[in-house]
Amino acid sequence: MTEFKLETPGYDGRFPQINSTKRCWQNYVDYHRCINLKGEDYAPCKQFYRTFRSLCPDEWTERWDEQRDEGKFPVDLSSN
């Protein structure tokens, strides 16, 4: 039997308010910047991934993925 560990994102001082929309967005952007700079296997990038996957609705990330694929994503995801 496969064992699953459920976790929620820890406190992030950049987002002290309850609304998680900005935190979702920022972690999605930070994840893609991180993997563009360091690669998908770089362990610290995985924290951004886990956080945005926990906070963001699938519909949002699917739409953002489509925008990135089409070159229409509104943020530069290079290593800024």
C-alpha positions in Angstrom: 0.0 0.0 0.0 1.3 3.4 -1.0 1.7 5.9 1.9 0.9 9.5 1.3 2.1 12.4 3.4 -0.2 15.4 3.4 1.5 18.8 4.0 0.4 22.4 3.7 2.7 25.2 2.8 4.4 26.8 5.8 4.3 30.5 6.7 5.8 32.9 4.2 6.4 36.4 5.6 6.0 37.9 2.1 2.3 37.0 2.3 1.0 37.7 5.8 -2.7 38.1 4.6 -5.1 35.2 4.4 -5.7 35.5 0.6 -3.5 33.0 -1.1 -4.0 34.2 -4.7 -0.8 36.3 -4.8 1.2 33.5 -3.0 -0.1 31.0 -5.5 1.0 33.2 -8.4 4.4 34.1 -6.9 5.3 30.5 -6.2 4.3 29.5 -9.7 6.6 32.2 -11.2 9.4 31.5 -8.7 9.3 27.8 -9.6 9.6 28.3 -13.3 12.4 30.9 -12.8 14.2 28.5 -10.5 14.1 25.5 -12.9 15.1 27.8 -15.8 18.1 28.8 -13.9 19.0 25.6 -12.0 17.1 22.8 -13.7 14.2 20.6 -12.6 16.3 18.4 -10.3 17.5 21.3 -8.1 15.9 20.5 -4.7 15.1 24.0 -3.6 12.9 24.5 -6.7 10.7 21.7 -5.5 9.5 23.8 -2.5 8.1 26.4 -4.9 6.4 23.5 -6.8 4.8 22.0 -3.8 3.6 25.3 -2.6 1.9 26.4 -5.9 0.5 22.9 -6.4 -1.1 23.1 -3.0 -2.4 26.6 -3.3 -3.4 27.1 -7.0 -6.5 25.7 -8.6 -5.6 23.3 -11.5 -7.5 25.5 -14.0 -5.1 28.4 -13.2 -1.9 26.4 -13.6 -3.2 24.7 -16.8 -4.0 28.1 -18.3 -0.6 29.5 -17.3 1.1 26.5 -18.7 -0.7 27.1 -22.0 0.3 30.7 -22.0 4.0 29.8 -21.4 3.8 27.2 -24.2 2.4 29.9 -26.6 4.9 32.5 -25.5 2.1 34.7 -24.1 2.8 34.4 -20.3 2.8 38.0 -18.9 6.0 37.5 -16.9 9.6 37.0 -18.0 10.6 33.6 -16.4 14.3 33.9 -17.1 16.5 34.0 -14.0 15.7 37.5 -12.9 
